[in-house]
Amino acid sequence: MTHYDVIVLGAGAAGMMAAIEAGKRGRSVLVVDHAQYAGEKVRISGGGRCNFTNVNATTEIGRDRFLSQNPRFALSALSRYTPEHFIAMVRRHGITFHEKTLGQLFCDGPATQINTMLLGEMREAGVLLSLKTEVERITRTETGFDVRLSTAALTCDSLIVATGGKSIPKMGASSFGYQLAAQFGLRVTDTRPALVPLTFETGALERLKPLSGIATDAIVGCGKTRFEEALLFTHRGLSGPAILQISSYWREGDAISVDLLPNRDAGELLRAARKENPKLQVQTVIGNLLPKKLAQLLGEELDLPGMIGDFSDKKLAEAEAILKAWTLKPVGSEGYRTAEVTLGGVDTRDLDAKTMAARAVPGLFFIGEVVDVTGWLGGYNFQWAWASGWAAGQAA
């Protein structure tokens, strides 16, 4: 029976990084995945350009951009493997990149460059890769693990689980990692789709459908959390970066608040219009501030006919309220089908923050999305994959 020092389950971002680091230490490493290709989520990320990290991920403000029942858990790995470390690898491979808004780094060329880089690093470190391979059974032995694959029966000293979450099942995502954690006695927190578009009940959707395809800058809030980014109306509801971000905080039954004029004083704009163009309809005034179809919908919701010059301060305040705090109540999300990540996962209480090892099961590690650590949109989840994979690779 063939033996490896380390077997990594999952050839995604975290799994490949862990394999590289373990291989560099002279460990014999095998990476196993049921997919046809390695790094499928890397390939499709960032619109095919791969938003591979965020320069703010390990800054003081970035530390609060990782959701978990224990938000501090991620800091150990993130502080030891920073965006600068991954950027250095990218530069070493001659991959050019650029910074977009909010510290997001994207490849200038196709995302496949990152996969090519990681696969090259794996080969250089002596890592073996077995794709289109199913895991049939894993059992604990006195010295490690017995791993039964669809292609072979193997043993290993260390087992790294990097199988991801439930998001985008058409790419093979499953709950296998959570089942494995439960098998070995680790707790798993509740999971749900995150970074996902929100949907509405039929009546609200009928009102919003004419806006499908319209994008506008906005501040979207839920509870005390706010995100200022683009909002996109779709035929199913709302999407765009601001909505994807707030979806990680939204729960069924919650309303969201939308400021359609971020960093602008709507009251002042309306009062100026009343003074300068008193004969304009309020819908026309709003249409000068926002996309016409959106202005028409807001005008209908306001139901305040007449010229703005005839509006009292109270009526203007109603118009200001819908522009600065338009309240909408989603009924759900598009689910794992389109979710970029899974919120929740293997409970961090059962893992060592420095090594990502299971506290009660020597030689067992969990990294990346399968763990209860979820970053904001914009490269944070990739940085968690690199950092957690790096941490496990130093210890496995």
N, C-alpha and C positions, 0 to 999 in steps of 0.2 A: 504494500500500500504506500503510495507516494506521500511524503511528508513535506510540509512547508513551515517555515517559522511563522509566517503571517498569511492568512487568507482574508481578502477584503471582499465583502459582498456589496456590489454596486460600483459601476464604472462611471459615476457622475463626477461632478466637481470635487466634492469632499473625498470620495473614494480614491480618485486618481491622485489627489494631493497626499493622502495618507500613504498610499503605496509608494510614491516617489520618495517620501521622507524615510520610510522604513527600509526601502531598498538602498538608499544612500548610506544607511548604517550597516550595510552588509547582510541584511536579513534576506532570506529567500522568500519572495512574495508572489502570490497569485491573486489576480483580480478576476472576479466572476460576475457576469451580468447576463440576464436573460434576453436583453435587447440585441439587435443586430449590429448596432454601432455604439461606441462609447460616447459619453458626453452629449446626449441628445438635447437635454435642456440648455446646455451651453450653446449648442448650434442654433437654437431658435430664439435665444434671448436677445433683448435689446433690438428687436426688429431685424435680427440677423447680423447685428453689429456687436453684440455681447457687451452689456454694461457690467464689466468684469470686477469693478470695485467702486468705492466712493471715498474720496480723499478725507471725508469727515468721519469715517467709520470708527476711528479710534481716538478722535478728539473728545474734549469734554462734553460737547453737545451731542456728538455721535453716540456716546455711551448710553444715552436715554432712548435710542432708536431701535432697541431690540426688545421685543415683547416676550415675556416668560413669566411663569409663576414666581420665578426668582430671577429678576432682570440682571442681577449682579453676576450671575453664574458665567455669562459669556465673556466677562471682562478679562479673565486670566488668559485665555487663548488669544483674544483680540489684542491684548497689550503686548504679547510676545511675538505674534505674527501680524504685522500691520500692513496697511495698503502699500506702504513703501517697499516692503519685502516682495510683494507680488509684482509691483510695478518694475522692480529691478529684474525679475525673471522675464517679464514681457519685453523690456528693453534689450535684454541679453539675446533674445531670439529675433530681434530686429522688427518687432511688431509696432507699427506706429499707431498712435491713438490721440484722442482729443477729449477735452473736458466740456461737458454740456452744463446745463444749469445745476445748481445745488451740489456741486462736487462730483457729479457722475462722470465716470471715465468709460469711453466707448472705443472700440477698435475703429481705425479708419477704413479698414477692409472687412472682409467677412468674419463672422464669429468662429468659423472653422479654424482660423489661425490659432485660437486659444486651445482648441482640441489637439491640433497638430503639435503645438508646443508641449502640452501635457503628455501626450503619447510619446513624444521624443524623449522627454525627461524620464518617463517610465522605462523606456528601452535602455537608456543610458545607465539607469540604476539597476538594470537586470530584472525588472519586473515582468512577469508573464501575464498575459491577458487571455481570458477564455470567455468569448461572447456566445450568444445563443445557447446558453447553458442554464438549466434550471436547478435550483436547490431543492432537493427532495426531503432531506432530513438532517438535522444537526443534533448531536448529543454531546454531553460533557463526558470527558474521560479523566483519568487520574492526572494526566499530564497536559491536557489541552482539550481539543475538540475533534470529534469524528464528523466529517462533512461529507454527506452523500449527495453527489451531483447526478444529473442526468447522463453525464459522460464518464464519471469516474468516482471512486471512493477514495477520500483523502483524509489526512490528519494534519492538524496544525497546533502550534503552541498558543498563538493569539488569533482572535477572530474580530475583525472590525466590521461593524454593520453600518453601511452607508447607502441604504436602500431608499432613502428619500421618504416623502409622504404620499398622500393620496391625490395630489393635484395633477391634472392632465392625464387621466387614465388611458387615453388613446395612445399615449407614449409608453404605456406599461406600468404606470404608477399603481401601487397597491398598498395594503396595510401590512405587508409581510414583516416589515421591521418592527411594528408594534406587537405583532403576534409572537415574534421571536423574543422581544423584551419580556412579554408576559410569561413565556415558556420558562425563562430563567429567573422569574420572580421579581422583575423590575416593574415599577408602577408606570402607568401611561396616563397622562392627563387627557381631558376631553379634546377632541380635534374638530376643526371646522375649516372651511375654505377661507383663505385670506388673500388680499390683493386681488379682489374679484369685483366685477361689475355688479350693481344692485338692480333689483327688479321691482315692479309695482303691480298692484292689483289692476284688474281690467279697466275700471273706470278711469283711474289716474293715468294708465298707460294710453288710453284713447286720447286723453287731453294732450299728452306729451309726444305722441307719435309724429305729429306734423313737424316737430323739431329735430327729428332723426337726422344725424349728420352734422348738426350745428355744434361748434365748440366755442367756449368762451372762458376767459380767466375768472376764477372765483375763489372764495375762501369757503371751504366746506367744513362744517363742524358737527360733532356728536358729543354731547356732554361737554367736558372741558377741553376736548382735543380739537385742534383746528389745523387744516392744511390749505395752503395757498398755492394752487397749481391749476392746470387746465381741467375743465369739466366738459364731457362729451355726452350729448343726447343720442341714444340709440333706439332701435325699434323694440328693444326689450326693457329699456329703462335708462340708467345713467352709467357712464363709464368715464374714462380719462384718469390721469394721475391723481387728481384730488379725490375722486371717488374710490379708486383702488386703495389709496392710503387709508381713508376713513373706514373702509370695509373691515379692516383689522380690529377696529374699535366698536363698530356698530353691532348691535344685537337685535334679534327679532323683537318688534314692539317699539323700538326706538325711532324717533324722528330725527332727521338731519336738517341742519340750517344752512342755507346757501346765501352768502354775500356776493351779489352779482357785480358789485362795483368795489372791488378790493382797494383799500387805501384811498378811496375817494369819498367825499362828503356828499351823500345823495341829497340830504336836506338843502344844502347850500346850492347844489346844481338845480334843484326843482324851484327854489325861491328865485334864483337868477332867471330861470326860464319864465316864471310868472311875471317878473318885472319887465323882461326884455321882449318876450313874445306872448303876451297875454291871450291872444286869440288862438293859440295852438291847442289841440286836444292833448290830454295827458299821455295818451298812447303814442302820439307823434313825438312828444318830448322824450319819452322812454326809448323810442325808436332811434333817437339821435345818440343814445348812450349804449344801446345793446343791439344785437342782431334783430332785424325787423320781425321775424316770426316769433321770436322770444318776447319781444316787446308787445306784440299783438296778444299773446297768451296772457302775459301779466296784466295787460289792460283789461282783458275779459275777466280775470280773477278779481281785479280791483272793483270792477263794475262801478266806476265813477265817471259817468258821461259829463260832457260839457267842456268849456274852454278853461285852461289852467288859470287864466286870469280871474276866474270866478271861484277858484278853490280857496277855502279857508285854510288856516294853518293846520287844523285838525285833519282835513282831507289830504293835505300835503304830507302830513305825518303818516297816514295810511299808505300812501305811495312810497314814502321813504322806507317804511317797514318791509314792504315786499321786495324792494331792491336790495336792502341790506340784511334781511333775515327771512328769506323765503323758506317756508317750512314745508318739507316733503316727508312722507312716511313710506319708505320701502317695505315690502312684505317679505323679501328674500334676496338671494343672490343667484348668480348663474351657476353656483356650485363648483365642485372640483373640476368640471369639464373645462372651465376657462381660468380657474384660480391659478395664480402664479406660484403660490406656496400653500402649505398646510400650517395652520396655527395650532399649537399644542404638540404633544408627542411624548417621547420617553422622559419621565419625570427627572428633573435635574437633581433632586434630592438623592437619587440612587446612583449618581455619577460623580466622579472626581473631576473638579473643574480644571485641574492642571493637565490631566492626562486623557480625559474623556473615558476612563475605565469604569466599568461597573464595580461599585464598592464591594458587593458581596460575591462576585463571580470573577476570580482572577483570570486575566487574559481576554476578557470580553470588553469591547469598546463600542460606543455609539457616537456617530458624528453627523454633522450636516442637518438637513431638514428633518430627519427622523427624530431629532431631539426637540424638546420644548423650548426652542429659541427661534424667533421669527423676526427678521429685520424689516425695516421700512423698504418701500420701493426705491430703486435707484442705486443698486450695487451692494447694498448692505447684506443681503442674503448670500451673495457670492463670497463676500469677505468672511462671513461666518463659516462658509464651506471651506475656504482656504485655511482659515485659522484653526478650526476644530480638527480638520484633516492633518494639518501640520502637527498639532499637539499630540494626537494619537500616534502619528508616525514616529515621534520621538520616543515613545514608550512601548509600542507593541513589539 
